[in-house]
Amino acid sequence: MSQAKSFEKQLSELNRIIEQMEQDDVGLEASLKLYEQGVKLTRSCQQIISDAEQKIQELMDQNRESE
């Protein structure tokens, strides 16, 4: 699975978790589990973004070197 698809899938899952947590009928135990999942997804998405930024920087540096 490409990082973009993985990112989109994880972001979608994170949005689903947020919607679930915003409902009044979610108990404390379930909220804690959802929060933990959300934190993991957030960290994963942040890592994908960081990797993409690094790749863009490398490409920009390569482009400058070839000029």
C-alpha positions in Angstrom: 0.0 0.0 0.0 1.4 3.4 -0.9 2.0 6.0 1.8 -0.7 8.3 0.2 -3.3 5.6 0.4 -2.1 4.6 3.8 -2.3 8.2 4.9 -5.8 8.6 3.5 -7.0 5.4 5.1 -5.6 6.4 8.5 -7.0 9.9 8.3 -10.4 8.5 7.5 -10.2 6.1 10.4 -9.1 9.0 12.7 -12.1 11.0 11.6 -14.4 8.1 12.3 -12.9 7.8 15.8 -13.5 11.5 16.4 -17.1 11.2 15.3 -17.6 8.2 17.6 -16.0 10.0 20.6 -18.3 13.1 20.0 -21.4 10.9 20.5 -22.8 11.1 24.0 -23.4 7.3 24.3 -19.7 6.3 24.4 -18.6 5.2 27.8 -15.4 6.0 29.6 -13.7 2.7 28.8 -14.6 2.9 25.1 -13.5 6.5 25.0 -10.1 5.6 26.4 -9.6 2.9 23.8 -10.7 5.2 21.0 -8.4 7.9 22.3 -5.5 5.5 22.3 -6.2 4.4 18.7 -6.5 8.1 17.8 -3.1 8.9 19.2 -1.5 6.0 17.4 -3.1 7.1 14.1 -2.1 10.7 14.6 1.5 9.7 15.2 1.5 7.5 12.1 0.0 10.3 10.0 2.6 12.7 11.3 5.4 10.3 10.4 4.1 9.9 6.9 3.9 13.7 6.5 7.4 14.1 7.9 8.7 11.5 5.5 7.0 13.3 2.6 8.5 16.6 3.6 11.9 15.1 3.8 11.5 13.6 0.3 10.4 16.9 -1.1 13.4 18.6 0.5 15.7 16.0 -1.0 14.2 16.5 -4.5 14.5 20.3 -4.2 18.1 19.9 -3.2 18.8 17.6 -6.1 17.1 20.0 -8.4 19.3 22.9 -7.2 22.4 20.8 -7.6 21.6 19.9 -11.2 21.1 23.6 -12.2 
